[in-house]
Amino acid sequence: MNDPADAPLRIAIATNDLEHLDAHFGSCRSFAIWEVSARSARFVEAVEFDATTDQGGKHDDSADRITPKVEALTGCALLFVLAIGGPAAAKVVRAGVHPIKRKDPEPIAAVIGQVQTMLNGNIPPFLRKVLGRPAPSFMEEEAQ
C-alpha cells in the first residue's frame, strides 16, 4: 500500500536563474516546476517565457502575458512568487493553484525544505484535499 506521505505535491517557483525564488509573476523568465513529498523532491522542468512585464506595475493590455503563465501551472498546487497582481492572482486561483507571496528572494532549496516541513507537519486543509489525505480527527488534532 502506498504511504500518503510519499504523494508528491507539484509546485511552481517564479525564478530568473533557476536557483532562487527571485521574481514577480509577470516578470519571471521561468517557472521551476518541482514535485515535492514529505521525504523527497524532484525537479520536473523549467518552463521559460519570452514575454515578461517590467515589474513597474504598468501593463500592456495589447499583449496577454498572463494566460500562458497560468496555463504553464497546470497540475501545480502551489505557486511561489515575490509579487503577483490582483487580476493575475485571481486567474491563478481559478486555475486551482494557490499563490504564495514571499517578501524576499530565497534559494529554491529553502522553499522546497519549507514545503517538506509543512508536509511533515499539520497540513493545511486545502492541501490535504489536493493530496487526497483525510482530515485528521478531533482527537488527532488535539494530540498535535
N, C-alpha and C positions, 0 to 999 in steps of 0.2 A: 504494500500500500504506500502511496506517495505521502511524504511528510508535507503538511501545509506550509511549513517554514521554507521549503525549497521552491515554492511557487514564485516565479520571477515577476517583478514589477518593472514595466518598461518606463523609463524616464527620459526626458529630453533636457539638455542643458544648453542655454544660449552662450555661444563662445565665438571668439575671433581667432583663437590659437589652438583649439582642441585640447588645451591643458588646463584652462581656467574657466570658471563661470565669470565672464567679464563683459557681458554685452546686454544691451537692451533688446527687447523682442524685435522691433522694427529695423534695428541697425546691425543685428548679428550677421556674421558671414556664414555661420554654420550652426546646426544643432548637433551636439554629440549625443547619440542615442545609446543608452545602456540598458541592459537587463540586470536588475539587482534583486537578490534574495537576501534573506537573513544571514546566509552563510557564504554567498559568492556574488561576484559581479562580472559581467561580460560586456565588453564593448561590441555593439552591434554594427553601427555605421555612422558616418558623418554625412549629414545632408547639407549641401552647400547651396548658397543663394547668390545670384548675380545682382539682383536689385535690392538695395537696402535704403533705409532712410538715414538722415544725417544726425539723429539724436537731438536735433534742435527743437523738436516739438511741432514743426511745421510739416504738413503732409501734402504731397502732390496728389490731388484727387484723380488725376488723369491715369495714374498707374496703380493698379491694385497689387500692393506688395504683401498684403496681409493674407489673402486666401491661399497662396502657395505655401506659406509658412504654416498655416492652420492645417492644411492637407498633409504636410510633412509630419504632423504629430499623430497621424492615425496609429492607433494601437498603444499610444502612450497614456499613462495615468497622471503623470506629473510633468510640469514644465518649470524649470528653474531659470529665472531671469533677474537682471538688475532692475529693470523697469518695464512696464507694459501699460499702454494707454487703455482707457476705458472701453472704447469700441473693439479694440483687438482682444482685450481680456474677455469681453462678452462672447466673441466668436470662439475663442479657445474653450471657454466653459461650455458653450453649446455643442462643441465637438467632443465633450466628455472628458476634457483634460483639466486638471486643477493647477492653475498657475501659482507659483510661489515666488514672491519677490524677495531678493536679498539686498541688503543695504550696501555691501562692499564686495568687490571681487574676491574669489577664493579658489583654491585648486579644485579641480573636478574630483580628485581623490577624496577631498574633505567632504564634498557633497555626498558622494557615494557612501562614505563612512557614516554620515548623519542619517541617511536613508536606512542603512543596515541597522543602526541603533534603534531607529523607530520601529523597524520590522521585528526586532527582537524584544520590544517592549509592548506598551499599550498602544496598539494600532488604532488610529482614528477610524470612526465608523465608515466614512466614505471609502477608505482604502480597504477595510475589511470586505466590503461589498465587491470591490474590484477584484480582490484576491480570492473571493469565494470562501472566505473564512466566516464561521458563525460568530455572532456576537457573544462575548463572554456572559455567563450567568451572573446574577447579582452577587452570589457567593464568591465567584472567581474574581470579580472586580473588587470586592471588599478585601480579599486576600492580598491584592497587589499593593 
